[in-house]
Amino acid sequence: MKLYLDTSVISALFDDRNPERQLLTQDFFESKTLTNCYISGLTIAEIDRTPDEALREKMKKAIVGLTIVPMPDKAGRLAEKYIGFGAVPVNFAEDALHIAIAVVNEMEFLLSWNFRHIVRRKTKDAVNMVNTLEGYTHIEIFTPAELL
């Protein structure tokens, strides 16, 4: 099982504003073999832009040992298709890019806590429609809690 983790999953490990989500994320990390968990350079870039230095360092430590998948040009083109079909708003292109990176790297699951632009029915349906049109396999988009 290949699991792509977006940045919201990493940050949830340390987000005490939502204790239930934090606990579920910690449980996920404790229950999974992290050798099947992947991130991308986009995840690292988003972590690097975290303004809180202490949080940024905690997040960097949390991703040590996770495999970094490439971000080929075709992921950018696929992300544009997702935006064009309304899966993700144009103002949130990095969310579309996370999905596309997971798809072109043949991940089975994308895990996120982003309910606004990623973990929602409209996005899931539009992403998999575009994937079919573009010759990619479908991807399951879940929260970490759904895989516990």
C-alpha positions as CSV (number, residue, x, y, z in Angstrom):
1,M,0.0,0.0,0.0
2,K,1.6,3.3,-1.2
3,L,0.5,6.3,0.8
4,Y,1.2,9.9,-0.2
5,L,1.0,12.3,2.8
6,D,0.3,16.0,2.1
7,T,1.6,18.7,4.4
8,S,-1.6,18.8,6.4
9,V,-0.9,15.3,7.8
10,I,2.6,16.3,8.9
11,S,1.4,19.5,10.6
12,A,-1.5,17.7,12.3
13,L,1.0,15.8,14.4
14,F,1.7,19.0,16.2
15,D,-1.5,20.9,16.0
16,D,-2.9,21.1,19.5
17,R,-5.8,23.3,18.4
18,N,-7.6,20.2,17.3
19,P,-6.6,17.5,19.9
20,E,-8.8,14.8,18.3
21,R,-7.1,15.2,14.8
22,Q,-3.7,15.4,16.5
23,L,-4.3,12.1,18.3
24,L,-5.7,10.4,15.2
25,T,-2.6,11.5,13.3
26,Q,-0.3,10.3,16.0
27,D,-2.1,7.0,16.1
28,F,-1.8,6.7,12.3
29,F,2.0,7.3,12.5
30,E,2.3,4.7,15.2
31,S,0.3,2.1,13.4
32,K,1.8,2.3,10.0
33,T,5.1,1.2,8.6
34,L,6.4,4.5,7.4
35,T,8.4,2.7,4.6
36,N,5.2,2.8,2.6
37,C,4.6,6.5,3.2
38,Y,5.7,9.1,0.7
39,I,6.0,12.9,0.5
40,S,7.3,15.2,-2.3
41,G,9.5,18.2,-2.6
42,L,6.3,20.3,-2.5
43,T,5.7,19.0,1.0
44,I,9.2,20.0,2.0
45,A,8.8,23.4,0.4
46,E,5.5,24.0,2.3
47,I,7.2,22.9,5.6
48,D,10.1,25.3,4.8
49,R,7.6,28.2,4.5
50,T,6.1,27.5,8.0
51,P,6.6,30.8,9.9
52,D,6.9,29.3,13.3
53,E,10.5,28.1,13.6
54,A,9.9,25.6,16.4
55,L,7.0,24.0,14.5
56,R,9.0,24.0,11.3
57,E,11.8,22.1,13.0
58,K,9.4,19.5,14.5
59,M,7.8,18.9,11.1
60,K,11.3,18.5,9.5
61,K,12.1,15.9,12.1
62,A,8.8,14.1,11.5
63,I,9.5,13.6,7.8
64,V,13.0,12.0,8.3
65,G,12.9,8.6,6.8
66,L,9.9,9.2,4.5
67,T,10.6,8.6,0.9
68,I,10.5,11.6,-1.4
69,V,8.9,11.1,-4.7
70,P,9.8,13.1,-7.8
71,M,7.7,16.0,-9.2
72,P,7.8,15.4,-12.9
73,D,6.6,18.1,-15.4
74,K,3.6,15.8,-16.2
75,A,2.4,16.3,-12.6
76,G,2.1,20.1,-13.2
77,R,0.1,19.5,-16.4
78,L,-2.2,17.0,-14.6
79,A,-2.7,19.5,-11.8
80,E,-3.8,22.1,-14.4
81,K,-6.3,19.6,-15.7
82,Y,-7.7,19.1,-12.2
83,I,-8.1,22.9,-11.9
84,G,-9.6,23.2,-15.3
85,F,-12.3,20.6,-14.4
86,G,-13.1,22.3,-11.1
87,A,-11.6,19.6,-8.8
88,V,-9.5,22.3,-7.0
89,P,-9.9,26.1,-7.2
90,V,-7.1,27.9,-9.2
91,N,-6.1,29.8,-6.0
92,F,-5.1,26.5,-4.4
93,A,-2.9,25.1,-7.2
94,E,-0.5,23.5,-4.8
95,D,-3.4,21.3,-3.5
96,A,-4.0,20.1,-7.1
97,L,-0.3,19.6,-7.5
98,H,-0.1,17.3,-4.3
99,I,-2.9,15.2,-5.9
100,A,-1.1,15.1,-9.3
101,I,2.2,14.2,-7.8
102,A,0.6,11.3,-5.9
103,V,-1.2,10.1,-9.1
104,V,1.8,10.2,-11.5
105,N,3.9,8.4,-8.9
106,E,1.3,5.7,-8.7
107,M,0.3,6.1,-5.1
108,E,-2.8,4.1,-4.1
109,F,-3.9,6.7,-1.5
110,L,-3.5,10.3,-0.8
111,L,-3.9,11.2,2.8
112,S,-4.9,14.7,3.9
113,W,-6.8,16.7,6.5
114,N,-7.6,19.4,3.9
115,F,-11.4,19.1,3.8
116,R,-11.8,22.4,1.9
117,H,-9.9,21.4,-1.3
118,I,-8.8,17.8,-1.2
119,V,-10.8,15.4,1.0
120,R,-14.3,16.1,-0.4
121,R,-16.6,14.3,-2.8
122,K,-16.4,16.9,-5.6
123,T,-12.6,16.7,-5.7
124,K,-12.5,12.9,-5.5
125,D,-15.0,12.5,-8.4
126,A,-13.4,15.2,-10.6
127,V,-9.8,13.9,-9.9
128,N,-10.7,10.3,-10.9
129,M,-12.7,11.5,-14.0
130,V,-9.6,13.4,-15.1
131,N,-7.4,10.4,-14.3
132,T,-9.6,8.2,-16.5
133,L,-9.5,10.7,-19.4
134,E,-5.7,11.1,-19.1
135,G,-4.9,7.4,-18.7
136,Y,-4.0,7.4,-15.1
137,T,-5.3,5.0,-12.4
138,H,-7.8,6.2,-9.8
139,I,-6.5,7.3,-6.4
140,E,-8.3,7.0,-3.1
141,I,-8.3,10.3,-1.1
142,F,-8.8,9.8,2.7
143,T,-7.9,11.2,6.0
144,P,-5.3,9.3,8.1
145,A,-8.2,8.3,10.5
146,E,-9.9,6.4,7.7
147,L,-6.9,4.0,7.4
148,L,-6.5,3.3,11.2
